[in-house]
Amino acid sequence: METAVVKVGLIGAGTVGSSLAQLLLDANRVDMLIDAAGARLELVTVAVRDQSKPRAGIPSELLSDDAAFVAGHAPIDVLVEVMGGVEETRGLIEAALRRGVTVVTANKALMAAAGTELVQLAYANGADLYYEGAVAGGIPILRALRTSMAGERINRVMGIVNGTTNFILSKMTSEGSDYADVLAEAQALGYAEADPTADVEGFDAAAKVTILASLAFGTPLEGEVIFREGITKIRSIDVAYARHHGYVIKLLGIAERVGDHAISRRVHVAMLPEEHPLASVHGAFNAVFVEGAFSGPLMWMGQGAGGNPTAAAVLGDVVVAARNRVTGRCDAPLSVDETLQNYPMGELQTEFYLTVDVLDRPGVLALVTGVFGEHAVSIRSMEQSGFGDEARLTFITHLAFESDIAATIEDLEQLDVVDSVGACIRIVGEE
Ligand SMILES: NC(=O)c1ccc[n+]([C@@H]2O[C@H](COP(=O)([O-])OP(=O)(O)OC[C@H]3O[C@@H](n4cnc5c(N)ncnc54)[C@H](OP(=O)(O)O)[C@@H]3O)[C@@H](O)[C@H]2O)c1
């Protein structure tokens, strides 16, 4: 029987796209890919912004600078979009889907903003839309949630899903360095962008949590703002305190059930007990920890970014896409559970680590702890360290409502004897 051919168009040949082109054009992989996909994958066109740039390994006759033509008109079965961006890219993906071309993308920003509509558009046109590369680079977590865990009731998904911030926090932990110094080093090494906002303020992780939650719980992929807090306020003293008390500081993306009808989705720094599996994920690595009702805890770990790992995940999508093209089927979109509420952050209960710098005078401790008491925040432990005329009070609370902690901090900041309220970090993973 003649081997079917699935024609692939690629938009973007940068970090991810050039690695993917290399995989698709590798003569040693042809048979393996035919076996896996049931078809020969033929890369027929590669759109880039600047066609004159040298592109090692990509024959010049495949190159084009007309992404709109590739998406809307080129004779392809599968479009791989790895150019990034939201508005222009959305138009390109819609054009491909409208003519029944399956789309594979690694674009977390677009999927988190408009994924629900795009997946429905794909299905309405008999095409698929896959986006494994959009979350945690090389880790195949989306397909695991979507297929392997399809019948499981997932209670929580918790991940280190941003390599840049994990690199920074890991260095702060191992070397005791300050945030600004490690950020500069990460930028010099290429682990952080010149403008690091998307990473260090948690925007990138928030998009990934939105995607993970949609697969785990059926929440919508439509850019609803989730609670987000970055790593920029973390000081070396907080990291040292955490270490001393058996915790590790991580930026976590969390999506979890609260009762039967609500999901809490959030990104924030957390103190994790050092024995928690996520605590040992260091450097630029990513990991996703999933708790299922029957499966119990599971964890996937790997390289969360980089051309080769991400291209490996994208290629997996291309193979599945090709298989569907050959058999003439496409995946039904995951249903969105309209009954689920977004659990309000203020009602979430966590233990907190909190530092308060105060004037070192008699009676100050009573004033400060009185504020905690007024807001029903119960203190589990307190340490005091002095420096000059000032003292630093470090508190660990019992479970407290977010809204009560916020009110406590607001009132503490009004006290004359309080110089500043420093870090306020949630403690996670002890139950
Ligand atoms: N890098 C990673 O580790 C990683 C990991 C996971 C997901 N992703 C996602 O993958 C996507 C691509 O990331 P990347 O790091 O590979 O980006 P990149 O290195 O900046 O490459 C972007 C590519 O798209 C091309 N391009 C940009 N605008 C274009 C346009 N209007 N028409 C045609 N081509 C255009 C560029 O062309 P020129 O080469 O001519 O400039 C370049 O080849 C993003 O959505 C990103 O979030 C990346």
The ligand as a Gaussian input file, in Angstrom:
#p B3LYP/6-31G(d) Opt

LIG

0 1
 N       11.754000      29.324000      23.042000
 C       11.236000      28.427000      23.859000
 O       11.956000      27.778000      24.607000
 C        9.752000      28.178000      23.872000
 C        9.230000      27.178000      24.713000
 C        7.854000      26.934000      24.694000
 C        7.029000      27.669000      23.878000
 N        7.568000      28.649000      23.081000
 C        6.658000      29.409000      22.217000
 O        6.984000      29.141000      20.865000
 C        6.755000      30.295000      20.069000
 C        8.046000      30.649000      19.337000
 O        9.074000      30.924000      20.254000
 P       10.588000      31.054000      19.790000
 O       11.375000      31.204000      21.043000
 O       10.932000      29.984000      18.827000
 O       10.549000      32.466000      19.021000
 P       11.698000      33.153000      18.162000
 O       13.007000      32.485000      18.398000
 O       11.597000      34.606000      18.398000
 O       11.272000      32.828000      16.639000
 C       10.156000      33.422000      16.045000
 C       10.159000      33.061000      14.576000
 O        8.974000      33.555000      13.999000
 C        9.308000      34.319000      12.844000
 N        8.323000      35.384000      12.690000
 C        8.049000      36.398000      13.543000
 N        7.078000      37.182000      13.046000
 C        6.749000      36.654000      11.860000
 C        5.818000      37.011000      10.852000
 N        5.023000      38.070000      10.985000
 N        5.733000      36.225000       9.745000
 C        6.538000      35.148000       9.601000
 N        7.434000      34.751000      10.519000
 C        7.534000      35.498000      11.623000
 C       10.699000      34.842000      13.080000
 O       11.295000      35.144000      11.842000
 P       12.820000      35.665000      11.749000
 O       13.666000      34.460000      12.081000
 O       12.956000      36.092000      10.330000
 O       12.944000      36.758000      12.760000
 C       11.330000      33.641000      13.795000
 O       11.812000      32.725000      12.865000
 C        6.239000      31.366000      21.031000
 O        4.837000      31.363000      21.039000
 C        6.773000      30.911000      22.383000
 O        5.986000      31.357000      23.471000
 C        8.902000      28.911000      23.049000

